[in-house]
């Protein structure tokens, strides 16, 4: 098997202060979306929409897992975990995370992310677009619980809603 050149680790983030002493660690949303949607376009062109979605979900999962391990853990319980996740996503200007509800047995949870980095302000289309976010949320929950979660976006800015809504389900 060929050695991987870009297996994720935090070294890829680098020393921002040394590397960007004048520009710092911020950029505009347009630049982030330019990167994400041109990459998505090429993946869709090369592999098809379904495979591009799988890749974006997996990338989001990897990011969510690593994000949780670096910025959120350890937390003693679910309420503390969600509270810390909300604060970190707000502090880093990713979005405003809220818990809307959940099932009595704790197997499902409904979350919203307002002012979402990926889609808030985009034009309406006939489908949800936050596949990367689905994976990211799944990765967060798996890193915290050690269990597998499936996340599906059910409402999106791009489908006419003004918040992104996700169903989080613990796998059996």
ZAGU-528492 format. One record per residue (C-alpha): residue number from 1; x, y, z. Coordinates in nm, 4 decimals, padded with zeros to 6 digits. Layout:
N
selum NUM&east X&north Y&up Z
...
This chain:
172
selum 1&east 00.0000&north 00.0000&up 00.0000
selum 2&east 00.1262&north 00.3456&up -00.0922
selum 3&east 00.2244&north 00.5720&up 00.1961
selum 4&east -00.0259&north 00.8513&up 00.2530
selum 5&east 00.1165&north 01.1997&up 00.2205
selum 6&east -00.1713&north 01.3930&up 00.3753
selum 7&east -00.3115&north 01.1807&up 00.6588
selum 8&east -00.4675&north 01.4451&up 00.8829
selum 9&east -00.2917&north 01.5733&up 01.1903
selum 10&east -00.2932&north 01.9149&up 01.3531
selum 11&east 00.0491&north 01.9980&up 01.2045
selum 12&east -00.1395&north 02.0824&up 00.8821
selum 13&east -00.2964&north 02.3762&up 01.0655
selum 14&east 00.0542&north 02.5053&up 01.1294
selum 15&east 00.1820&north 02.7953&up 01.3349
selum 16&east -00.0589&north 03.0676&up 01.2266
selum 17&east 00.1171&north 03.3434&up 01.4218
selum 18&east 00.4515&north 03.2672&up 01.2544
selum 19&east 00.3043&north 03.2066&up 00.9104
selum 20&east 00.0587&north 03.4961&up 00.9006
selum 21&east 00.2005&north 03.7658&up 01.1275
selum 22&east 00.0088&north 04.0410&up 00.9453
selum 23&east -00.3088&north 03.8669&up 00.8298
selum 24&east -00.3695&north 03.6473&up 01.1339
selum 25&east -00.6115&north 03.3569&up 01.1589
selum 26&east -00.9193&north 03.5055&up 00.9917
selum 27&east -01.0451&north 03.5220&up 00.6372
selum 28&east -01.3772&north 03.5907&up 00.4712
selum 29&east -01.6573&north 03.3391&up 00.4295
selum 30&east -01.6377&north 03.3792&up 00.0502
selum 31&east -01.2883&north 03.2285&up 00.0524
selum 32&east -01.3983&north 02.9295&up 00.2612
selum 33&east -01.6989&north 02.8711&up 00.0359
selum 34&east -01.4869&north 02.9173&up -00.2766
selum 35&east -01.2640&north 02.6351&up -00.1522
selum 36&east -01.5496&north 02.4093&up -00.0427
selum 37&east -01.7743&north 02.4474&up -00.3456
selum 38&east -01.5002&north 02.4300&up -00.6113
selum 39&east -01.3677&north 02.1157&up -00.4428
selum 40&east -01.7204&north 01.9753&up -00.4302
selum 41&east -01.7740&north 02.0632&up -00.7977
selum 42&east -01.4604&north 01.8755&up -00.9048
selum 43&east -01.5432&north 01.5746&up -00.6853
selum 44&east -01.8934&north 01.5620&up -00.8322
selum 45&east -01.7555&north 01.5924&up -01.1855
selum 46&east -01.4954&north 01.3197&up -01.1271
selum 47&east -01.6932&north 01.0769&up -00.9088
selum 48&east -02.0631&north 01.1694&up -00.9271
selum 49&east -02.2871&north 01.3378&up -00.6726
selum 50&east -02.3381&north 01.0341&up -00.4497
selum 51&east -01.9654&north 00.9622&up -00.4130
selum 52&east -01.8874&north 01.3330&up -00.3611
selum 53&east -02.1436&north 01.3380&up -00.0789
selum 54&east -01.9856&north 01.0296&up 00.0794
selum 55&east -01.6405&north 01.1912&up 00.0637
selum 56&east -01.7674&north 01.5186&up 00.2130
selum 57&east -01.9506&north 01.3341&up 00.4923
selum 58&east -01.6351&north 01.1357&up 00.5737
selum 59&east -01.4214&north 01.4512&up 00.5680
selum 60&east -01.6694&north 01.6256&up 00.7968
selum 61&east -01.6656&north 01.3238&up 01.0281
selum 62&east -01.2856&north 01.3286&up 01.0480
selum 63&east -01.2931&north 01.7037&up 01.1154
selum 64&east -01.5658&north 01.6734&up 01.3805
selum 65&east -01.3835&north 01.3939&up 01.5610
selum 66&east -01.0533&north 01.5837&up 01.5649
selum 67&east -01.2251&north 01.9123&up 01.6548
selum 68&east -01.3983&north 01.7467&up 01.9489
selum 69&east -01.0782&north 01.5853&up 02.0746
selum 70&east -00.8840&north 01.9123&up 02.0523
selum 71&east -01.1393&north 02.1749&up 02.1565
selum 72&east -01.4219&north 02.0079&up 02.3512
selum 73&east -01.3062&north 01.7009&up 02.5437
selum 74&east -01.3039&north 01.5985&up 02.8180
selum 75&east -01.6574&north 01.6663&up 02.9372
selum 76&east -01.8330&north 01.4842&up 03.2222
selum 77&east -02.1783&north 01.4499&up 03.0651
selum 78&east -02.3895&north 01.5197&up 02.7573
selum 79&east -02.5111&north 01.8603&up 02.8774
selum 80&east -02.1536&north 01.9787&up 02.9363
selum 81&east -02.0458&north 01.8356&up 02.6003
selum 82&east -02.3236&north 02.0159&up 02.4126
selum 83&east -02.2597&north 02.3389&up 02.6031
selum 84&east -01.8877&north 02.3317&up 02.5212
selum 85&east -01.9609&north 02.2457&up 02.1550
selum 86&east -02.2052&north 02.5388&up 02.1361
selum 87&east -01.9480&north 02.7759&up 02.2831
selum 88&east -01.6615&north 02.6601&up 02.0591
selum 89&east -01.8696&north 02.6797&up 01.7406
selum 90&east -01.9813&north 03.0282&up 01.8422
selum 91&east -01.6311&north 03.1436&up 01.9422
selum 92&east -01.4865&north 03.0185&up 01.6125
selum 93&east -01.7798&north 03.1685&up 01.4204
selum 94&east -01.8803&north 02.8360&up 01.2633
selum 95&east -02.2468&north 02.8701&up 01.3557
selum 96&east -02.4979&north 02.8943&up 01.6377
selum 97&east -02.5758&north 02.5436&up 01.7634
selum 98&east -02.9000&north 02.4745&up 01.9489
selum 99&east -03.0673&north 02.1561&up 02.0709
selum 100&east -03.4327&north 02.1529&up 01.9675
selum 101&east -03.5332&north 01.8248&up 02.1224
selum 102&east -03.4745&north 01.4559&up 02.1506
selum 103&east -03.6426&north 01.1246&up 02.2055
selum 104&east -03.7220&north 01.0035&up 02.5563
selum 105&east -03.4896&north 00.7047&up 02.5109
selum 106&east -03.1958&north 00.9288&up 02.4136
selum 107&east -03.1471&north 00.7629&up 02.0756
selum 108&east -03.2320&north 01.0673&up 01.8627
selum 109&east -03.1663&north 01.4365&up 01.8923
selum 110&east -03.2673&north 01.7327&up 01.6771
selum 111&east -03.0094&north 02.0103&up 01.6443
selum 112&east -03.0122&north 02.3381&up 01.4582
selum 113&east -02.7186&north 02.5402&up 01.3334
selum 114&east -02.8026&north 02.9009&up 01.2488
selum 115&east -02.5747&north 03.1323&up 01.0515
selum 116&east -02.4058&north 02.8175&up 00.9275
selum 117&east -02.0636&north 02.8617&up 00.7717
selum 118&east -02.1524&north 02.6380&up 00.4759
selum 119&east -02.4825&north 02.7714&up 00.3516
selum 120&east -02.6445&north 03.0672&up 00.5287
selum 121&east -02.7179&north 03.3304&up 00.2682
selum 122&east -02.6928&north 03.0986&up -00.0345
selum 123&east -02.9754&north 03.0925&up -00.2898
selum 124&east -03.2566&north 02.8412&up -00.2551
selum 125&east -03.2208&north 02.5093&up -00.4366
selum 126&east -03.4262&north 02.1911&up -00.4251
selum 127&east -03.1983&north 02.0028&up -00.1851
selum 128&east -03.0018&north 02.0333&up 00.1380
selum 129&east -02.6306&north 02.1116&up 00.0969
selum 130&east -02.4676&north 02.0632&up 00.4383
selum 131&east -02.3289&north 01.7130&up 00.3865
selum 132&east -01.9937&north 01.8101&up 00.5401
selum 133&east -02.1800&north 01.9384&up 00.8486
selum 134&east -02.3665&north 01.6070&up 00.8788
selum 135&east -02.0349&north 01.4261&up 00.9016
selum 136&east -01.8905&north 01.6903&up 01.1359
selum 137&east -02.1765&north 01.6493&up 01.3841
selum 138&east -02.1497&north 01.2700&up 01.3612
selum 139&east -01.7780&north 01.2942&up 01.4381
selum 140&east -01.8403&north 01.5211&up 01.7383
selum 141&east -02.0871&north 01.2775&up 01.8933
selum 142&east -01.8769&north 00.9712&up 01.8240
selum 143&east -01.5674&north 01.1322&up 01.9756
selum 144&east -01.7632&north 01.2158&up 02.2908
selum 145&east -01.9600&north 00.8909&up 02.3336
selum 146&east -01.7523&north 00.6295&up 02.1527
selum 147&east -02.0743&north 00.5256&up 01.9771
selum 148&east -02.1730&north 00.5564&up 01.6121
selum 149&east -02.4230&north 00.8223&up 01.5074
selum 150&east -02.5925&north 00.8914&up 01.1763
selum 151&east -02.6703&north 01.2563&up 01.1055
selum 152&east -02.9077&north 01.3757&up 00.8355
selum 153&east -02.9904&north 01.7349&up 00.7486
selum 154&east -03.3677&north 01.7698&up 00.7279
selum 155&east -03.3980&north 02.1485&up 00.6792
selum 156&east -03.1463&north 02.3844&up 00.5209
selum 157&east -03.1113&north 02.7516&up 00.4371
selum 158&east -03.0914&north 02.6361&up 00.0747
selum 159&east -03.4348&north 02.4706&up 00.0925
selum 160&east -03.6004&north 02.7860&up 00.2229
selum 161&east -03.5498&north 02.7427&up 00.5950
selum 162&east -03.3480&north 03.0015&up 00.7789
selum 163&east -03.1653&north 02.7520&up 00.9953
selum 164&east -03.0119&north 02.4136&up 00.9242
selum 165&east -03.1788&north 02.1313&up 01.1160
selum 166&east -03.0187&north 01.7929&up 01.1737
selum 167&east -03.1532&north 01.4631&up 01.3038
selum 168&east -02.8861&north 01.2860&up 01.5068
selum 169&east -02.9541&north 00.9125&up 01.5547
selum 170&east -02.7540&north 00.6656&up 01.7582
selum 171&east -02.6912&north 00.3513&up 01.5546
selum 172&east -02.7994&north 00.0203&up 01.7080
